[in-house]
Amino acid sequence: MVEQGIALPVKDFWEFDGLVTVSDPQGVQDLDALDEIYRWTELIQSSPLAVERSVHAAIGGAYRSQGITTLELRFNPMKRNRGGERDLDHIIMAAVRGLDRASLEYPQVRAGLILMMDRTFSELQNEIIVEKAIRYAPRGIVGIDIAGPRPVADGPYLYRDLAPLVEQARSAGLGVTIHVGEEGGDHGIAEIRDVVDSLRPERIGHGILAAQDEALMADLRERQITLEVCPTSNLLTKALPDEDAVRDTFRAFSSADVPFTIATDGPEMMRTHLRDEFELLLRIGALDERELEAANRRGHDASFVRDGE
């Protein structure tokens, strides 16, 4: 932190660890608390050197510790350039350098980068992110996403307004995944419908509220939209209140033949790994070995990283 001039509110390693991870086994109070953890990690990574190191370490660590051979890393470059203090292209190129270094060191791994828009950003900011994703697609950017705090707590976020940007990205060959349906109750379900109808993504980040709507699950199945479900994350953020809710959600998706994968949503921050997620789902009876194998295989098939990239 010293080399970046960042003053932290903590003094020792363990306090720092608690600042940038979900250190309490009971999780965080809500998604706003998780956003505060993200704010610190984004600040710490707000230099080209830090971004390059992070990408390189994430890919290498996933392969060495878990044997993961297909990996996508997603990040918002505008949340790592200190509000314009750092050049946005330098931040993105730093991520590409980290990707290139990891590809040379771990040729067994297929890896790519996803650039993220943000729900609190202006239309112009999100437009710039999509433009950068298209520009750097030949260098390893494989898709776009959107996440961040929902700006309207008492109403749905209008995902349909992103349609022109999403179509630009799709036309340029980028994959489209959208964070939606993790929170918001009925508004969250309405947001999933909006995304499915207006943005037509290949994948949806989380989407767990769809398990409460039979018609919506049927639509996801028919359109073959793959859900990226993160069990530990959903428990730690209270998106799902307990393991029974996790089991019910997965059983609903499995019974309705909704395509899904198992993901970690930031293994270091959540103190989890993919194997931990599989063990959790087996232990609580959410999925059996055959269903886990199918979900893992689907993750490779649904990846935006194509052979040869």
Wavefront OBJ file of the C-alpha trace (Angstrom):
o trace
v 0.000 0.000 0.000
v 2.936 2.299 0.668
v 4.116 2.230 -2.945
v 0.638 3.347 -4.047
v 0.245 5.974 -1.352
v -2.835 4.328 0.168
v -3.546 5.053 3.819
v -5.363 2.103 5.378
v -7.572 2.283 8.493
v -5.825 -0.765 9.997
v -2.340 -1.415 11.360
v -1.551 -5.131 11.190
v -1.976 -8.039 8.782
v -4.973 -9.663 10.477
v -6.893 -6.398 10.598
v -6.078 -5.923 6.921
v -7.268 -9.469 6.181
v -10.585 -8.641 7.830
v -10.844 -5.453 5.782
v -10.682 -7.165 2.383
v -12.367 -10.525 3.029
v -15.620 -11.791 4.484
v -13.826 -12.867 7.650
v -16.904 -13.479 9.824
v -18.229 -17.048 9.297
v -21.734 -15.589 9.694
v -21.132 -13.422 6.631
v -21.871 -9.745 6.089
v -24.969 -7.855 7.106
v -26.097 -7.297 3.525
v -24.828 -6.604 0.008
v -24.025 -2.998 0.946
v -21.481 -4.336 3.441
v -19.999 -6.514 0.720
v -19.746 -3.477 -1.558
v -17.610 -1.797 1.116
v -15.177 -4.722 1.012
v -15.099 -4.460 -2.776
v -14.345 -0.736 -2.434
v -11.148 -1.475 -0.516
v -10.003 -4.224 -2.857
v -10.640 -1.999 -5.861
v -8.624 0.821 -4.278
v -5.747 -1.517 -3.471
v -5.730 -2.724 -7.071
v -5.865 0.819 -8.475
v -2.563 0.829 -10.333
v -1.281 -0.962 -13.441
v 1.270 -2.907 -11.382
v -1.329 -4.089 -8.863
v -3.775 -5.123 -11.592
v -1.125 -7.104 -13.472
v -0.070 -8.891 -10.285
v -3.668 -9.660 -9.342
v -4.572 -11.219 -12.698
v -1.382 -13.266 -12.863
v -1.740 -14.491 -9.275
v -5.439 -15.346 -9.609
v -4.920 -17.547 -12.667
v -1.828 -19.264 -11.312
v -3.338 -19.768 -7.873
v -6.550 -21.272 -9.253
v -4.600 -23.785 -11.310
v -2.092 -24.728 -8.629
v -4.565 -25.075 -5.762
v -7.683 -26.347 -7.564
v -6.544 -27.614 -10.951
v -8.866 -25.116 -12.669
v -8.177 -25.071 -16.406
v -10.941 -22.752 -17.663
v -11.070 -19.389 -15.951
v -12.603 -15.969 -16.514
v -11.686 -12.959 -14.409
v -14.049 -10.002 -14.408
v -13.355 -6.500 -13.189
v -14.416 -2.904 -13.685
v -11.403 -0.928 -14.955
v -12.981 2.419 -13.994
v -13.033 1.305 -10.370
v -9.293 0.746 -10.530
v -8.110 4.039 -12.016
v -8.934 6.288 -9.035
v -11.624 8.256 -10.794
v -9.442 9.114 -13.781
v -6.144 9.611 -11.966
v -4.812 6.523 -13.741
v -5.134 6.060 -17.499
v -7.919 3.585 -18.236
v -6.061 1.953 -21.127
v -3.043 1.392 -18.890
v -5.235 -0.407 -16.358
v -6.732 -2.678 -19.034
v -3.357 -3.346 -20.659
v -1.941 -4.238 -17.252
v -4.653 -6.882 -16.880
v -3.785 -8.152 -20.360
v -0.093 -8.383 -19.375
v -1.047 -10.424 -16.319
v -3.131 -12.677 -18.554
v -0.267 -13.073 -21.037
v 2.233 -13.924 -18.288
v -0.100 -16.520 -16.813
v -0.789 -18.030 -20.259
v 2.938 -18.512 -20.792
v 3.477 -20.051 -17.356
v 0.304 -22.177 -17.330
v -0.356 -23.292 -20.923
v -2.879 -25.836 -19.608
v -5.241 -23.000 -18.625
v -7.746 -21.264 -20.908
v -8.270 -17.820 -19.412
v -9.925 -14.569 -20.435
v -11.053 -11.221 -19.036
v -14.556 -9.789 -18.720
v -14.982 -6.010 -18.391
v -17.794 -4.914 -16.112
v -20.147 -1.998 -16.371
v -21.772 -0.694 -13.181
v -25.384 -0.038 -12.232
v -24.426 3.258 -10.583
v -22.515 4.526 -13.631
v -23.763 6.990 -16.185
v -24.611 5.850 -19.694
v -21.390 7.447 -20.945
v -19.230 5.589 -18.423
v -20.744 2.234 -19.344
v -20.430 3.091 -23.025
v -16.705 3.693 -22.581
v -16.259 0.324 -20.853
v -17.973 -1.477 -23.732
v -15.855 0.429 -26.252
v -12.701 -0.647 -24.409
v -13.896 -4.263 -24.260
v -14.385 -4.282 -28.029
v -11.063 -2.579 -28.649
v -9.099 -5.075 -26.542
v -11.002 -8.196 -27.589
v -8.015 -9.380 -29.669
v -5.895 -9.210 -26.499
v -8.001 -11.426 -24.269
v -11.194 -9.540 -23.370
v -13.884 -12.164 -23.923
v -17.068 -10.605 -22.565
v -18.946 -7.862 -20.752
v -20.989 -7.821 -17.558
v -22.692 -5.347 -15.260
v -22.865 -5.390 -11.458
v -22.579 -2.928 -8.582
v -25.137 -1.602 -6.099
v -28.730 -1.344 -7.262
v -29.339 2.444 -7.408
v -33.090 2.186 -6.800
v -33.826 0.250 -3.619
v -37.603 0.432 -3.978
v -37.888 -0.332 -7.679
v -36.333 -2.374 -10.489
v -33.174 -1.357 -12.310
v -33.957 -0.778 -15.996
v -31.594 -3.205 -17.639
v -33.339 -2.687 -20.978
v -31.609 0.707 -21.231
v -28.334 -1.196 -21.731
v -29.612 -2.974 -24.851
v -27.744 -0.811 -27.420
v -24.431 -1.316 -25.587
v -25.018 -5.035 -25.196
v -25.789 -5.381 -28.892
v -22.566 -3.559 -29.782
v -20.591 -5.999 -27.664
v -22.417 -9.030 -29.055
v -21.881 -7.857 -32.641
v -18.156 -7.590 -31.909
v -18.067 -11.231 -30.813
v -18.008 -10.672 -27.057
v -19.943 -12.847 -24.651
v -22.681 -11.287 -22.520
v -23.316 -12.144 -18.886
v -25.429 -9.977 -16.589
v -25.484 -9.827 -12.783
v -29.162 -9.924 -11.827
v -31.623 -11.712 -9.565
v -29.519 -11.987 -6.436
v -31.677 -9.633 -4.366
v -34.735 -7.416 -4.566
v -37.627 -9.841 -4.097
v -40.369 -9.277 -6.685
v -38.347 -6.429 -8.202
v -35.434 -8.833 -8.608
v -37.626 -11.334 -10.442
v -38.901 -8.537 -12.699
v -35.288 -7.560 -13.402
v -34.454 -11.105 -14.513
v -37.406 -11.014 -16.924
v -36.202 -7.664 -18.233
v -32.694 -9.041 -18.807
v -33.930 -12.214 -20.507
v -36.258 -10.338 -22.868
v -34.274 -7.197 -23.661
v -30.597 -8.196 -23.346
v -30.711 -11.904 -24.278
v -27.500 -12.816 -22.441
v -25.746 -16.139 -22.772
v -25.333 -16.247 -18.998
v -26.667 -14.612 -15.830
v -24.637 -13.973 -12.701
v -26.560 -15.474 -9.740
v -30.199 -15.337 -10.915
v -31.259 -17.289 -7.828
v -34.621 -15.514 -7.514
v -35.722 -17.258 -10.700
v -36.191 -20.410 -8.605
v -39.376 -18.783 -7.252
v -41.014 -18.432 -10.681
v -41.911 -21.499 -12.761
v -42.582 -19.517 -15.957
v -39.275 -17.688 -15.675
v -37.383 -20.955 -15.174
v -39.097 -22.348 -18.263
v -37.956 -19.291 -20.225
v -34.367 -19.702 -19.024
v -34.467 -23.363 -20.049
v -35.916 -22.651 -23.486
v -33.399 -19.906 -24.209
v -30.550 -21.954 -22.704
v -29.337 -19.089 -20.527
v -26.819 -20.457 -18.044
v -26.950 -19.251 -14.437
v -23.662 -18.702 -12.590
v -24.663 -19.723 -9.051
v -22.359 -19.015 -6.082
v -23.592 -20.944 -3.012
v -21.128 -19.702 -0.387
v -21.414 -16.109 -1.572
v -25.203 -16.271 -1.426
v -25.031 -17.568 2.141
v -22.474 -15.011 3.306
v -24.424 -12.076 1.828
v -27.774 -13.383 3.136
v -29.111 -13.568 -0.425
v -30.076 -17.091 0.630
v -30.805 -17.273 4.378
v -29.596 -20.795 5.098
v -28.468 -24.103 3.631
v -32.065 -25.269 3.272
v -32.688 -22.329 0.935
v -29.562 -23.229 -1.031
v -30.789 -26.797 -1.409
v -34.292 -25.706 -2.419
v -32.890 -23.304 -5.015
v -30.693 -25.915 -6.664
v -33.388 -28.563 -6.554
v -35.791 -26.147 -8.260
v -33.292 -25.410 -11.029
v -32.410 -29.062 -11.467
v -36.054 -30.166 -11.588
v -36.848 -27.476 -14.168
v -33.750 -28.315 -16.266
v -32.438 -24.762 -15.931
v -28.787 -24.742 -17.030
v -26.426 -23.609 -14.267
v -22.792 -23.691 -13.274
v -21.152 -23.564 -9.841
v -18.951 -20.520 -9.179
v -17.117 -18.935 -6.242
v -17.764 -15.184 -6.699
v -14.256 -14.267 -5.537
v -12.642 -17.206 -3.715
v -10.111 -15.134 -1.759
v -12.707 -12.628 -0.575
v -15.223 -15.344 0.305
v -12.592 -17.707 1.746
v -13.768 -20.529 -0.465
v -12.677 -22.611 -3.441
v -14.564 -24.490 -6.112
v -14.008 -27.804 -4.327
v -15.524 -26.274 -1.175
v -18.620 -25.334 -3.161
v -18.975 -28.875 -4.505
v -18.531 -30.353 -1.026
v -21.159 -27.972 0.399
v -23.715 -28.899 -2.242
v -23.083 -32.607 -1.768
v -23.259 -32.377 2.025
v -26.620 -30.607 2.105
v -28.158 -32.782 -0.607
v -28.545 -29.957 -3.115
v -26.885 -31.891 -5.950
v -25.495 -35.380 -6.424
v -22.177 -36.360 -8.013
v -23.716 -36.724 -11.462
v -25.341 -33.279 -11.305
v -22.103 -31.700 -10.081
v -20.177 -33.263 -12.945
v -22.759 -31.939 -15.403
v -22.560 -28.430 -13.898
v -18.765 -28.487 -14.089
v -18.833 -29.654 -17.699
v -21.380 -26.956 -18.505
v -19.036 -24.352 -17.033
v -16.374 -25.274 -19.580
v -18.889 -25.359 -22.427
v -20.485 -22.019 -21.485
v -17.196 -20.213 -21.095
v -16.559 -17.207 -23.323
v -12.937 -18.351 -23.672
v -12.765 -20.278 -26.892
v -10.191 -22.889 -27.892
v -7.153 -21.211 -29.360
v -7.553 -17.990 -27.381
l 1 2 3 4 5 6 7 8 9 10 11 12 13 14 15 16 17 18 19 20 21 22 23 24 25 26 27 28 29 30 31 32 33 34 35 36 37 38 39 40 41 42 43 44 45 46 47 48 49 50 51 52 53 54 55 56 57 58 59 60 61 62 63 64 65 66 67 68 69 70 71 72 73 74 75 76 77 78 79 80 81 82 83 84 85 86 87 88 89 90 91 92 93 94 95 96 97 98 99 100 101 102 103 104 105 106 107 108 109 110 111 112 113 114 115 116 117 118 119 120 121 122 123 124 125 126 127 128 129 130 131 132 133 134 135 136 137 138 139 140 141 142 143 144 145 146 147 148 149 150 151 152 153 154 155 156 157 158 159 160 161 162 163 164 165 166 167 168 169 170 171 172 173 174 175 176 177 178 179 180 181 182 183 184 185 186 187 188 189 190 191 192 193 194 195 196 197 198 199 200 201 202 203 204 205 206 207 208 209 210 211 212 213 214 215 216 217 218 219 220 221 222 223 224 225 226 227 228 229 230 231 232 233 234 235 236 237 238 239 240 241 242 243 244 245 246 247 248 249 250 251 252 253 254 255 256 257 258 259 260 261 262 263 264 265 266 267 268 269 270 271 272 273 274 275 276 277 278 279 280 281 282 283 284 285 286 287 288 289 290 291 292 293 294 295 296 297 298 299 300 301 302 303 304 305 306 307 308 309
